[in-house]
Amino acid sequence: MTSASQTTSVISALGTIIGYIGSEAATEDVFERLLWPQRFFNAFSWQELVEIGLLNPMGGPMHKAALNTLDKFQQSGLFKGRNLGNMLGTAFFHDTGLKYKLHDPPPGSTGKEHVRNGLWVQAIARIPLTAQSQKGQNPESGVTPPKLVRAKSVVNFLELSYVHGNADLAKTVKCDTGSPSCRTLLAIVWSEITGLAVGGLVLGCWRSYFSFFWFLPLALKLLSATFTIQRESLLPKPSGHEANIEETKRFEVNTHGHGFLVIEGKESAVLQFFRHYGHPIRNRARELTQISIVVAFGLAFPIGLMCSIIWMPIGLQYVWLGYQLYATLAMYLYRFTRAHQWTRSEARLAQKFAKGNSEERIAYLQEDDGNTMMGKLTRIYVGNYGEGQKVLRDFLPEKLKGEKSDDDLHDSESSDTLKSMPENSNVNNT
């Protein structure tokens, strides 16, 4: 009796330590994936199933991440009532925090607005930089890299337009705003394969109802997918007089470390991705269900720890503790391998762009009804900020080449400062 009591005390102490360490590892990204599975499981390949199965269990200590997520819901006013509060900036609808500058803005307008979720902006930020020698020519621009490369970067020019006719299926990504597909549901089930395996072992060896703790995460994920909130999709292509009078605009985005980006296209084609594409369509019943699921994930570990200490037999306590340790390690790997970026719509768009050459970097975003948006990307690699500014000005209309925003002036001053430094300086200009 004494030995069993001592063992339980040790397991209790270890469980508490794992709960503290694991809660620090868990990020709010897992709840973004939970609440929008259509986007976050929109691009998985069979090769990525191993990573999805090993690094995505939610049966570990999620209480701190859940509390942070609920705090943002409260701060955004989502607890106030039907159609109250803002979903932007919460786990329902992530905010990039980026801004864009409209070239040639209308009179009386500053031309500066927020990118918000910015699907295409996030996709281009995920395209890896091509490894290039400091010597020789840039394969896409013909620009000779500078002798001193402080921080390799890239200038991106993206043209967005609606497509007439059929798009190339090999370069097409389905919209992530409808109901979860069978493929998405399969990915959700596979993400909890480790929990299912351990729960099956507990059920087979102990015949214990405590196996519920290993099946609970999958049950909550499937419940969340069933009650997922519908999203605003692509706007229909303007027609008639409205389409004829609409002008082509240029939008420059400060991507903060992911290179320069200029998006060109009709306002109706571009601005929807800075405003409402993917925004949840308010539905109070579904919102309350999703919030309750987040609460359930937050309570799962504390309740499991209590049941382990008081009621579970010694053998089952070891199994529960071992799985919590595994889930904690998986969360650390998930966090530091940036696994939250895997299998997303943005990742699939980035793959389509990355496969093309300088003339064929094209990707399509398509709804089930055939409404399709095409993105055509041109990339020019540069060796520092000053060179990127020069390339950017060369692509702009003549009247805009001399204009600089406050951010540009600040960055130019930083660039001039770096140019005045010795050649062997280790300072990087991003």
Secondary structure, 3 states (H helix, E strand, C coil): CHHHHHHHHHHHHHHHHHHHHHHHHCCCHHHHHHHCHHHHCCCCCHHHHHHHHHHCCCCCCCHHHHHHHHHHHHHCCCCCCCCCCCCECECCECCCCCEEEECCCCCCCCCEEECCCCHHHHHHHCCCCCCCCCCCCCCCCCCCCCCCCCCCEEEEEEEEEECCCCCCHHHEEECCCCCCCHHHHHHHHHHCHHHHHHHHHHHHHHCCHHHHHHHHHHHHHHHHHHCCCCECCCCCCCCCHHHHHCCEEEEEEECCCCCEEEEEEEHHHHHHHCCCCCCECCCHHHHHHHHHHHHHHHHHHHHHHHHHHHCCCHHHHHHHHHHHHHHHHHHHHHHHCCHHHCCCHHHHHHHHHHHCCCCCCEEEEECCCCCEEEEEEEEEEECCHHHHHHHHHHHCCHHHCCCCCHHHHHHHHHHHHHHCCCCCCCCCCC
